[in-house]
Amino acid sequence: MTADRKNWRPTATRAVLARRAEALAEIRAFFATRSVMEVDTPVVVNAPVTDVHIHSAEVRFPDAPGRFYLHTSPEFAMKRLLASGSGDIYQICHVVRGLERGRQHNAEFTLIEWYRLGFTLEELMDEVEALARQVLGVVAAPMRSERITYGEAFQRTMNLDPFTAPLEILREAARDLGFVPQATRPSGTAQKPAFAKTTAASGSASASAPTAAPTPARDPRDATDIHEIAARVSTPGERDELLDLLMGAKIGPMLGQNALTFVHRYPASQAALARLDPHDPRCALRFELYCQGMELANGFHELASASEQRSRFEQDLADRRRRGLPADKMDEFLLAALEAGLPECSGVAVGFDRLVMIAAGAGTIDAVLPFPIERA
């Protein structure tokens, strides 16, 4: 019997599929009571993401010139709606990201993304926690609420300040996890591509993942071998790569133990599409939510400056070129929307499948999906 004939069945049980359906209904009711409008934006978009850790799937249509991409997030399209006067909006959609597969990752997964006009980062954290508790139900009842800064997370777990620690201290902490800097590795031992945070399809409308990184990379928290995690740091001297390694391999798995833990005020160099903190420009107005050692959400007080966003995109593309990754173009539609004026707002993306994992007590993402990538 061929593998296809053996693996036609879903990986999730009917009971788990029913729990998914209940959660979707609960989420829509949650936003309806808050008068947040549901929207539905295109899956196929004009430009890939520029973030060096996220890899877009390319799509080609036989009857349309040029290249298109499967979205890795609905963020850019939703911000265009915000700039056009939509008001508060949310979306539940499938997204596709390449070079991601592991216990907590599937190339195609479901995001809940929403934007709230006039919300501070703290107000958005309140709402994210309310939604998480709604979906998790009795599972969340004994969980405490916790909010700590990025710096406090490092101080508590590793007794170092991520903003001021010398690079050699960060390198030493990485070596303690099994990381060997490139310069000191035995000859003939190649370093794997940088791990990816954030794929591909096929058919008459063809899609392909980036060709520059042939080894699929998973989130550090998915790896079972710490040496595998550490080997994915592409440039050991770079502070953010080392901080990312330490957060993924050491700190993240310890967060959210019997708690909903929000980590906020990330380094400004990891701002992505977030504003900087006017009271501490070393920090970005960004948070992540952790539960049971798993990242569930990533939220920003949204950057509204078109010029600053263009500059960040240009930096991303330059970094992608240095790493040998595709560096195609930036989303000019988004930049035009920012120039027209993005209202003051905060936004967040929540991993729906991971919420269901915790609600259902599942150990892998496959256990809450009808068909993971291998069975799709």
Secondary structure, DSSP 8 states (H G I E B T S, - for coil): --HHHHS-S-SS-HHHHHHHHHHHHHHHHHHHHTT-EE----SEESS----TT---EEEE-TTS-S-EEE-S-SHHHHHHHHHTT--SEEEEEEEE-SS--BTTB-SEEEEEEEEEET--HHHHHHHHHHHHHHHHGGGGTT-EEEEEEHHHHHHHHHS--TTTS-HHHHHHHHHHTT---GGGS-TT--------------SSSEEE--SS--S----GGG-S-HHHHHTT-S-TT-HHHHHHHHIIIIIGGGTTTTEEEEEEEEEGGG-TTB-EETTEEEEEEEEEEEETTEEEEEEEEB---HHHHHHHHHHHHHHHHHHT-------HHHHHHHHHH--SEEEEEEEHHHHHHHHHT-SSGGGG-SS-GGG-
